[in-house]
Amino acid sequence: CLDVFEGDRVRAWEGGKGGYIDRAGQWIVEPRFTAGLYGGEEPFEVIGIGKKHGVLARSGELVLPAKHEEVVLAGDRAWVRDDEKLSIFALEVHWVLKPSIPWPQGRQMPVPTDGGGVSWFKRGKKWGLLSREGKVLFEPRFTGHVVGRHEAEEWNHPEGLDFKNHRAWVTEGKDFLLISSEGKLLARKPFIDVREWTDELDVFTHKDGRQGLISREGEIVPAASYHAIKSLEDGRAVVVRQMDKPKPDGGREIFRDYGYIDERGKTVIAPGTYQGPGVWSGGQTT
């Protein structure tokens, strides 16, 4: 049984066991695994033999023998569970932390983050943060974020936006907290939504529904003064200001002004009645 080639190799199964062959049909990694084998270009992958797990290098070397109950890759390290204890293994082939962190069977393994070098862990219904050395940076206190109907589907770790420049947003109660991968609380804000905009800035929605930009240091630039901030295109983004005015019949009429800001949040064209890229109404051309 063969899959599609991924680079110089393809997964192959023989007698219920898997390995890799090259394009000439020669075994690169002999078939001896009963689980795992994800392939791709990643330097390491978790494999299984029976009910035990280990780590296989792309070279074919078994850097962590398949004799552990659970293994999760976290960058250049792996979280390893045995006998209800958690340990950390460096993929350069040495133990960073011997089995010492109590970890009951059935508890979810740590969830590695992108860009932070740290991992989320869950206790009950709350999430905390572990360092690369196994130190608890935040005890479980953050609530799992549930994406609402009107939010962008951009929450890609258990809490929310993943780490950028070693900063991430999490939720606690009704507030959004900006934390660092060093375990520091940088800001607490009464936002109802935060979404990634650039590597340096995020769009936030204040509890009154207005949007602004906030840096990964917690600095607001600009304040929440827009009805909407669109995605960047060619170095600038459309911003929308919305107003409603009374109508003679007693109803309300909605008016929208459009403008542009640059990638730093600075005004390029103040909101008005413009017609240009990304603007669907208005009478004045930019």
N, C-alpha and C positions, 0 to 999 in steps of 0.2 A: 504494500500500500504506500503510495507516494503522494506528497502534497506538491504545491507549486514551488519552483526554485526561488530561494531568497538569497540573492548574491551567488556565492560559490557552492551553496549546499541546499539540500532538501531533506525534510524529515522522511524517514523510511521506517516501516514496521515489519518485523519478521518474527514469527512465532510468538506474537503478543507482546513483543518488546521493541522499543524504539531507539533509533540513533540517527545519524546523518550520513548521507553519501554525497560525493562530489559529482560533477557533470560527466565524469568518466565512468560513473557507476561504482567507484571504490568507496569503501567505508571510511569516513573521516572520524566518526565516533561510533564504535561498535554498538549494536542493539542490545542494551541491557537495562533500559529504563521502562517503567510501566506507567509513568505519569510525567507531566511537564512537557518539555520540548516545545518551546514557543518560537525558536528561531529568530529571524530578523537580524539586525546588525548590532544588537546589544551585546556587550562583552560578557555578560553573565546571565544565567537563567536558573530558576528553581526547578529541580527535577525530583522524581519520586521513584523509589523501588519498594513495591508493596505499600505499606502504610508509613514508611519513613521518607524523609526529605533531605535534600542537600543542594549544593550549588555547583553548576557546571560552567566552566569557562568556555568561550568560543573556540579556544585552542583544542578543546576536548578533555582538558584536565579537570578532574573532580576536586575543586578547591575546598569544598566542605563535604565530607562523606555523607552519604544518604542514610543517616541513622538518627535523625531528629524528628520530633513530633510535628513541629510547624516551623516554616522558614518564610520570611518576607524580606525582599530586597529593599534597601533604602540607600540609593546612590552607590557609593563604594563600600557599603557595609550591609549587614543583614541582621534582622531581628530573629532570634532563635529561641523556641520554647521547648523545654523538656521538664518532665516531672513537676509541672506547675511553677516553674521558674523561668524567667526571661534572661537572655544573655545577648551580647553584641559581638558579631564576628566581622573583622575587617577582611575584605576580599583580597588584600595583599597577603592573606593567609596568616593571621594571628588574632587572638582573642583580645578585644578591647575591654570586655566586661564578662567575667565568668557568671554562670547561672546564679542570680542573686535577687532579681526583682520578682516578688510574688506575683504570679499570673495564673489564676484558676483556669482549669480546663473549661472551654466553652466561651471564655471572654474573647472578644474580637482582638486580633493582633494589631499592633500599631500601624497607622496609616501614614506612609512617608509623604512629605510635601515636595513640591517643585520649588526650587529657588530659595529654600530656607535651611536645608540640611538638618531638619528636625522632623518629628513625627507626632501626629495626633494619637491620643489614646482615649478610650471610652470607659467610664465607670458609671453604671446605671444608665441614665439618660443624658449625662453631661460629658463634655469633652475637655481634655487637658492637653498639655504639650510636653514632649520628652526631647532632651538634647541628644546629640550624636553619641554622647558618653553615658546615656541612661539617666541623666539628672532630670528631675521633675521641674520644668520651667514654670508651668502653671498647673496647679491642681485642677481636676475636672470642675469647671464652673461655667463653661460656655454652652449655650443651647444650640442644638442642631438647627440650622436655618432651613426653613421650608419656603421654596420659591413660590411667590404669589402669582396670581393671574397676570398682573401687569408688569412683572419684573423680567429682566433679561435672564435667559438660561445660562448664566456665566459663573455660577457657583460650582467650583470643581474640586473642592475638598469638603470634609464633613461640616465645616463651619461657614465657608463662603469663598471669597476671592483667595486664591493661593498666594504664596509669598512672592513679592517682587521687591528687589533690593532689601531683602531680609525683613520686609514689613507685610502684615496681613490684617484684614478686617475680620472680626469675629462678632458674634452676637451674645449679649447677656441681658436677659429680660427683654425690655423694649429698646435698649440702647445698642449702638454699634461701637465696638472698641477697636482701636488701632494698636496692635502689639508688634513687638520685634522678636526675631528668632533668638535673641539673647535673653528673653523672658521679661522684657520691660513693657509696661503699659504706657503708651504714648499719648493717647487721647480717648475720651469717651464723648460720644455725640448722640443727640436725640434724633437720629436719622431713621427713615423708614426703608431706605434702599441705598446700596452702594454698588457701583459697577465699574469695571476697569475701563479706562479711557486711553491712557498711555502708560509707559513704564513708570512715569513719575507722578502722574495725576489720575485721580478717580472722579467719576461723576457721583455726587450724592444727591439724595432727595430728602429735603427737610420735612418735618411732620406737617407743615402747611402745604406740601405738594410742590414747592419750588425747588429748582435744581441749581447747583453750583459745582465748583471743582475744589478738591482738597488734595494736598500733596501727601506723599508717603511719610512726611515728617509731621503731619497734622495741621499744616498751614492751609487756611481756606483762601483760594484765589480762583475766581472771584466769589463773592458771597452768593447765597441762594436767591437769585433775582430773575431766573428764567423759568418759563413753563417747560422747556425742553432744551437739552444740549445734545446735538446729533454727533455721530462718529466723525472722526477726522478724515478728510479727503484732500490730498495735495496740500497739506500743511495748514488747512483751516477747517472750521466746522460751523455749521448752521446753528444759530441759537434762536429760540422763539420766546417772545413775550406775548402773553395773552391777557386781554382785557374784556370785560363785558360792560355794556351800556344799556340803560333802560330804553325800551321801545315805546312808542305812543300807546300801544295797546296794553301796556303794563308788563309785557314780557321782557326778556333780556336778550341782547344781541352780542355775540362773541366776535371780537376783533383780534387778529394776530399780526404782530410785527416781526419781521425776520432780519437778522443781522449775521455777522461772522466774527469768530474769535480765532486766534492762532493756537498753536500747540502748547503755548505757555499760559493760555487763558486770557491773553490780552485782546482788547477789542480791536478788530480790523475795520469793521463797518458797524456803526451803532444800529440797533434795531429800528426798522422803519418799513415803508412799503416798497420792498425791493423784489426784483425778479432776476434770479440768477441760478447758478448750479445748486441744486438741493432745495430750492425755494419754488413752491408750487403756485403762489398767488402774489399779487402786488403789481403795481403799475410802473415803478421806477426801476430802470436797469442799473446793475452795478457796473 
